[in-house]
Amino acid sequence: MSLALAACNGDNVNEKIKTASEKAGQAVSEVAKGVSKGVKSSYGVTITKTDSNALKSIDIGKIILKSKDGTDNMLSIYFIFNKDFSRKLLIKAYDNKGLEMGRSSQLVKGKKEEARFIDFIFDKRTNIDNDSKVTIE
C-alpha cells in the first residue's frame, strides 16, 4: 500500500513539475515579447526640421538607413512636397549623446503633390545608429 501511495505521489510531483515548467516557459515568452515590443517602439532615427518657413512646405515620410562605402552612413528620406520646393538642405547627424558626427547637403527639388526618396550620403566614418538624431536645415 505504501508503494502505491508513493507511486501516486511521484506522478503528482511529476505533473506539478511539468505544469510549473510550462508556466515558467510561458512567462519567459511573455517577457521576451514585451521586451521586443518595447525595443521596436523606441528604435529609430529621430528627424527634426528647423522652424524655417521654407521647410513647412515639405513633410517627411519613411526614413531608411543604409550603408554606402561605409557603415550606416546614408539616409534615404522620403520627402512629400506640399508646394513647389527648391532649396539646398543641410542634414546634420548627432549621436545618442547629442554630439554632431556628420553633415550632408544637396539641392532638393520637387513640385506640389510630388513625393520621393532622396539620399543623403555622409562621410564613410559617420555611423548613424538607430538611436541617432538628425536635423534638416
LUMLUMBA-746080 format. One record per residue: residue in three letters; x, y, z of N, C-alpha, C, O in turn. Coordinates in steps of 0.2 Angstrom, whole numbers. Each point is the difference from the previous one (the first is absolute). Layout:
<nodes>
['Ala'; [X; Y; Z]; [X; Y; Z]; [X; Y; Z]; [X; Y; Z]]
...
</nodes>
This chain:
<nodes>
['Met'; [4; -6; 0]; [-4; 6; 0]; [4; 6; 0]; [-1; 5; -4]]
['Ser'; [7; -4; 8]; [4; 5; 0]; [3; 1; -7]; [2; 6; -2]]
['Leu'; [0; -11; -1]; [3; 0; -7]; [-5; 4; -5]; [2; 4; -4]]
['Ala'; [-8; -6; 4]; [-5; 3; -4]; [-1; 7; 1]; [-1; 4; -4]]
['Leu'; [1; -2; 11]; [-1; 7; 2]; [6; 4; -2]; [0; 5; -3]]
['Ala'; [6; -8; 3]; [6; 3; -2]; [0; 1; -8]; [2; 5; -2]]
['Ala'; [-4; -10; -1]; [-1; 1; -7]; [-5; 5; -2]; [2; 4; -5]]
['Cys'; [-7; -3; 8]; [-5; 5; -1]; [3; 7; 1]; [-1; 5; -4]]
['Asn'; [5; -4; 10]; [3; 6; 1]; [5; 2; -5]; [1; 6; -1]]
['Gly'; [3; -11; -1]; [5; 1; -5]; [-3; 3; -7]; [2; 4; -3]]
['Asp'; [-8; -7; 1]; [-4; 2; -6]; [-2; 7; 1]; [0; 5; -4]]
['Asn'; [-3; -4; 10]; [-2; 7; 2]; [6; 5; 0]; [-1; 6; -3]]
['Val'; [6; -8; 5]; [6; 5; 0]; [2; 1; -7]; [2; 6; -1]]
['Asn'; [-1; -11; -3]; [2; 1; -7]; [-5; 5; -3]; [2; 4; -4]]
['Glu'; [-9; -5; 5]; [-5; 4; -3]; [1; 7; 2]; [0; 5; -4]]
['Lys'; [2; -4; 10]; [1; 7; 3]; [6; 3; -3]; [0; 6; -2]]
['Ile'; [5; -10; 1]; [6; 3; -3]; [-1; 2; -7]; [2; 5; -3]]
['Lys'; [-6; -10; -1]; [-1; 2; -7]; [-4; 6; 0]; [1; 4; -5]]
['Thr'; [-6; -3; 9]; [-5; 6; 0]; [4; 6; 1]; [0; 5; -3]]
['Ala'; [5; -5; 9]; [4; 5; 1]; [4; 2; -5]; [2; 6; -2]]
['Ser'; [1; -11; -2]; [5; 1; -5]; [-4; 4; -6]; [3; 5; -3]]
['Glu'; [-9; -7; 2]; [-4; 3; -6]; [-1; 7; 2]; [0; 4; -4]]
['Lys'; [-2; -3; 10]; [-2; 7; 2]; [6; 5; 0]; [0; 5; -2]]
['Ala'; [6; -8; 4]; [6; 4; 0]; [2; 1; -7]; [2; 6; -2]]
['Gly'; [-3; -10; -3]; [2; 1; -7]; [-5; 5; -3]; [3; 4; -4]]
['Gln'; [-9; -4; 6]; [-5; 5; -2]; [2; 7; 2]; [0; 5; -3]]
['Ala'; [2; -5; 10]; [2; 7; 2]; [6; 2; -3]; [0; 6; -1]]
['Val'; [5; -10; 0]; [6; 3; -4]; [-2; 2; -7]; [3; 5; -2]]
['Ser'; [-7; -9; -1]; [-2; 2; -7]; [-4; 7; 0]; [2; 4; -4]]
['Glu'; [-6; -3; 9]; [-4; 7; 1]; [5; 5; 1]; [-1; 6; -3]]
['Val'; [6; -7; 7]; [5; 5; 2]; [4; 2; -6]; [1; 6; -2]]
['Ala'; [1; -11; -2]; [4; 1; -6]; [-4; 4; -5]; [2; 4; -4]]
['Lys'; [-9; -6; 3]; [-4; 4; -5]; [0; 7; 2]; [0; 4; -4]]
['Gly'; [-1; -3; 11]; [-1; 7; 2]; [6; 4; -1]; [0; 6; -2]]
['Val'; [6; -9; 4]; [6; 3; -2]; [1; 2; -7]; [2; 5; -2]]
['Ser'; [-3; -10; -2]; [0; 1; -7]; [-4; 6; -3]; [2; 4; -4]]
['Lys'; [-8; -4; 7]; [-5; 6; -2]; [3; 6; 2]; [0; 5; -4]]
['Gly'; [3; -5; 10]; [2; 7; 3]; [6; 2; -4]; [1; 6; -1]]
['Val'; [4; -10; -1]; [5; 1; -4]; [-2; 3; -7]; [3; 5; -2]]
['Lys'; [-7; -8; -1]; [-3; 2; -7]; [-3; 7; 1]; [1; 4; -5]]
['Ser'; [-5; -3; 10]; [-3; 6; 0]; [4; 6; 1]; [-1; 6; -1]]
['Ser'; [7; -7; 4]; [4; 6; 2]; [7; 0; -4]; [4; 3; 1]]
['Tyr'; [-4; -7; -7]; [5; -1; -4]; [-1; 3; -7]; [-4; -1; -3]]
['Gly'; [8; 7; 2]; [0; 3; -6]; [3; 7; 0]; [0; 3; 5]]
['Val'; [2; -1; -11]; [4; 6; 0]; [-6; 6; 1]; [-5; -1; -3]]
['Thr'; [7; 6; 6]; [-4; 6; 1]; [2; 5; -4]; [5; 2; 0]]
['Ile'; [-10; 1; -4]; [1; 5; -5]; [-4; 6; 2]; [-6; 0; 1]]
['Thr'; [10; 6; -1]; [-4; 6; 2]; [2; 5; -5]; [5; 1; -2]]
['Lys'; [-11; 3; 0]; [1; 5; -5]; [1; 7; 4]; [-3; 0; 6]]
['Thr'; [7; 4; -9]; [0; 7; 4]; [-6; 4; -1]; [-4; -3; -4]]
['Asp'; [3; 8; 7]; [-6; 4; 0]; [-1; 4; -7]; [-4; 5; 0]]
['Ser'; [9; -5; -4]; [0; 4; -6]; [-7; -1; -4]; [-2; -5; -1]]
['Asn'; [-1; 11; -1]; [-6; 0; -4]; [1; -4; -6]; [-5; -3; -3]]
['Ala'; [11; 3; 0]; [1; -4; -7]; [-1; -7; 2]; [-2; -4; -5]]
['Leu'; [4; 1; 10]; [-1; -7; 2]; [-7; -2; 1]; [-1; -6; 1]]
['Lys'; [-3; 11; 0]; [-7; -2; 2]; [-4; -3; -6]; [-5; -3; 0]]
['Ser'; [8; 4; -6]; [-3; -2; -6]; [2; -7; -2]; [-3; -3; -5]]
['Ile'; [6; 0; 9]; [2; -8; -1]; [-2; -4; 7]; [1; 3; 5]]
['Asp'; [-2; -9; -6]; [-1; -5; 5]; [5; -5; -1]; [2; -1; -5]]
['Ile'; [-1; -3; 11]; [5; -5; -1]; [-4; -7; 1]; [-5; 0; 5]]
['Gly'; [6; -5; -9]; [-3; -6; 1]; [5; -5; 3]; [3; 1; 5]]
['Lys'; [-3; -7; -8]; [5; -5; 2]; [7; 2; -1]; [2; 4; -4]]
['Ile'; [2; -7; 9]; [7; 1; 0]; [4; -6; 0]; [-2; -5; 4]]
['Ile'; [6; 4; -9]; [4; -7; 0]; [7; 2; 1]; [3; 5; -3]]
['Leu'; [0; -9; 7]; [7; 0; 2]; [4; -5; -4]; [-2; -6; 0]]
['Lys'; [7; 8; -4]; [4; -5; -4]; [7; 2; 1]; [2; 4; 3]]
['Ser'; [2; -9; -7]; [7; 1; 0]; [3; 2; -7]; [-3; -3; -5]]
['Lys'; [7; 8; 4]; [3; 1; -6]; [7; 2; 1]; [2; 5; 2]]
['Asp'; [2; -10; -4]; [8; 0; 1]; [2; 2; 7]; [5; 3; 1]]
['Gly'; [-9; -6; 4]; [1; 1; 7]; [-5; -4; 4]; [-3; -5; -3]]
['Thr'; [1; 7; 9]; [-4; -4; 4]; [-6; 5; 2]; [1; 5; 4]]
['Asp'; [-7; -6; -6]; [-6; 4; 1]; [1; 7; 0]; [-1; 4; 4]]
['Asn'; [4; -2; -10]; [1; 7; -1]; [-4; 3; -6]; [2; 6; -2]]
['Met'; [-8; -9; 1]; [-4; 3; -5]; [-7; 0; 2]; [-3; -5; 2]]
['Leu'; [0; 11; -2]; [-7; 1; 2]; [-4; 1; -7]; [1; 4; -3]]
['Ser'; [-6; -9; 2]; [-5; 1; -5]; [-6; 3; 3]; [-4; -3; 4]]
['Ile'; [2; 9; -6]; [-6; 4; 4]; [-5; 0; -6]; [1; 3; -5]]
['Tyr'; [-7; -4; 7]; [-6; 0; -4]; [-3; 7; 1]; [-3; 2; 5]]
['Phe'; [4; 2; -10]; [-3; 7; 0]; [-7; 1; -3]; [-1; -3; -6]]
['Ile'; [-3; 6; 9]; [-7; 2; -3]; [0; 7; -1]; [0; 4; 5]]
['Phe'; [-1; -2; -11]; [0; 7; -2]; [-7; 3; 0]; [-4; -2; -4]]
['Asn'; [2; 6; 9]; [-7; 3; 0]; [0; 7; -4]; [-6; 2; -2]]
['Lys'; [12; 0; 0]; [0; 6; -5]; [6; -1; -4]; [4; -4; 2]]
['Asp'; [-3; 8; -7]; [6; 0; -4]; [6; 1; 5]; [-1; 5; 4]]
['Phe'; [6; -9; -5]; [6; 1; 5]; [6; -1; -4]; [1; -4; -4]]
['Ser'; [4; 9; 5]; [7; -1; -2]; [4; 4; 5]; [0; 6; 0]]
['Arg'; [4; -10; 3]; [5; 3; 5]; [5; -5; 2]; [-1; -6; 0]]
['Lys'; [7; 9; 1]; [6; -5; 3]; [-2; -1; 7]; [0; 4; 4]]
['Leu'; [0; -11; -2]; [-1; -2; 7]; [6; -2; 3]; [4; -4; -4]]
['Leu'; [-3; 5; 10]; [6; -2; 4]; [-3; -5; 5]; [-4; 2; 4]]
['Ile'; [7; -8; -4]; [-2; -5; 5]; [5; -1; 4]; [6; -1; -2]]
['Lys'; [-7; 1; 9]; [5; -1; 5]; [-2; -6; 4]; [-5; -1; 2]]
['Ala'; [10; -3; -1]; [-1; -6; 4]; [4; 1; 7]; [5; 2; 1]]
['Tyr'; [-9; -5; 4]; [3; 1; 7]; [-1; -7; 3]; [-5; -4; -1]]
['Asp'; [10; 2; 6]; [0; -6; 3]; [-5; 0; 6]; [-3; 5; 1]]
['Asn'; [2; -10; 3]; [-5; -1; 5]; [2; 5; 6]; [-4; 1; 5]]
['Lys'; [10; 2; -5]; [2; 5; 5]; [-1; 7; -2]; [2; 4; 4]]
['Gly'; [-4; -3; -10]; [-1; 6; -3]; [6; 3; -3]; [0; 6; -2]]
['Leu'; [5; -10; 1]; [6; 3; -4]; [-1; -1; -7]; [-2; -5; -3]]
['Glu'; [4; 11; -1]; [-1; 0; -7]; [6; -5; -3]; [5; 0; 3]]
['Met'; [-7; -4; -8]; [4; -5; -3]; [1; 0; -7]; [3; -4; -3]]
['Gly'; [-8; 8; 0]; [1; 0; -8]; [-5; 5; -3]; [-5; 2; 4]]
['Arg'; [6; 0; -10]; [-4; 5; -3]; [0; -2; -8]; [5; -3; -2]]
['Ser'; [-11; 4; -1]; [-1; -1; -7]; [-5; 5; -3]; [-5; 1; 4]]
['Ser'; [7; 2; -10]; [-5; 4; -2]; [-1; -1; -8]; [5; -3; -3]]
['Gln'; [-10; 5; 1]; [-2; 0; -8]; [-6; 4; -1]; [-4; 2; 4]]
['Leu'; [4; 0; -11]; [-6; 3; -2]; [-6; -5; -1]; [1; -5; -3]]
['Val'; [-7; 7; 7]; [-6; -4; -1]; [-5; 4; -3]; [-1; 6; 1]]
['Lys'; [-2; -9; -7]; [-5; 3; -4]; [-6; -5; 0]; [1; -6; 0]]
['Gly'; [-7; 9; 0]; [-6; -3; -1]; [-6; 4; -2]; [0; 6; 3]]
['Lys'; [-4; -8; -6]; [-7; 3; -2]; [-5; -2; 5]; [0; -5; 3]]
['Lys'; [-5; 10; -2]; [-6; -1; 4]; [-3; -7; -2]; [-1; -2; -6]]
['Glu'; [0; -2; 11]; [-3; -7; 0]; [5; -5; -2]; [-3; -6; -1]]
['Glu'; [9; 7; 0]; [5; -5; -2]; [2; -3; 7]; [0; 4; 5]]
['Ala'; [3; -10; -5]; [4; -3; 5]; [5; -5; -2]; [-1; -3; -5]]
['Arg'; [6; 3; 8]; [6; -5; -1]; [5; 0; 5]; [1; 4; 4]]
['Phe'; [3; -10; -5]; [6; -1; 5]; [6; 5; -3]; [1; 0; -6]]
['Ile'; [2; 3; 10]; [6; 3; -1]; [6; -2; 4]; [-1; 0; 7]]
['Asp'; [7; -2; -9]; [5; -3; 4]; [5; 5; 2]; [2; 5; -4]]
['Phe'; [0; -5; 10]; [5; 5; 3]; [6; -5; 2]; [-1; -4; 5]]
['Ile'; [6; 5; -8]; [6; -4; 2]; [5; 4; 4]; [2; 5; -2]]
['Phe'; [0; -8; 8]; [5; 3; 4]; [6; -3; -1]; [1; -5; -3]]
['Asp'; [4; 8; 7]; [7; -3; 0]; [0; -7; 2]; [-4; -2; 4]]
['Lys'; [8; -2; -7]; [0; -8; 1]; [1; -1; 8]; [-1; -6; 2]]
['Arg'; [4; 11; 1]; [2; -2; 7]; [-6; 2; 5]; [0; -1; 6]]
['Thr'; [-5; 4; -9]; [-7; 2; 3]; [-4; -6; 1]; [-2; -3; -5]]
['Asn'; [1; 0; 11]; [-4; -6; 1]; [-7; 3; 4]; [0; 1; 6]]
['Ile'; [-5; -1; -10]; [-6; 2; 2]; [-4; -6; 3]; [-1; -5; -3]]
['Asp'; [0; 6; 10]; [-3; -6; 3]; [-8; 1; 1]; [-2; 6; -2]]
['Asn'; [-2; -11; 3]; [-7; 1; 1]; [-2; 5; 5]; [-6; 2; 0]]
['Asp'; [10; -1; 5]; [-1; 5; 5]; [3; 7; -1]; [0; 4; 5]]
['Ser'; [2; -3; -11]; [3; 7; -2]; [-6; 5; -1]; [-5; -2; -1]]
['Lys'; [7; 8; 1]; [-4; 5; -1]; [2; 4; -6]; [6; 1; -1]]
['Val'; [-10; 1; -4]; [1; 4; -6]; [-4; 6; 0]; [-6; 0; 1]]
['Thr'; [10; 5; -4]; [-4; 7; -1]; [0; 1; -7]; [5; -1; -4]]
['Ile'; [-10; 5; 1]; [0; 2; -7]; [-1; 8; 1]; [-4; 2; 3]]
['Glu'; [9; 1; -7]; [0; 7; 0]; [0; 3; -7]; [0; 6; -1]]
</nodes>
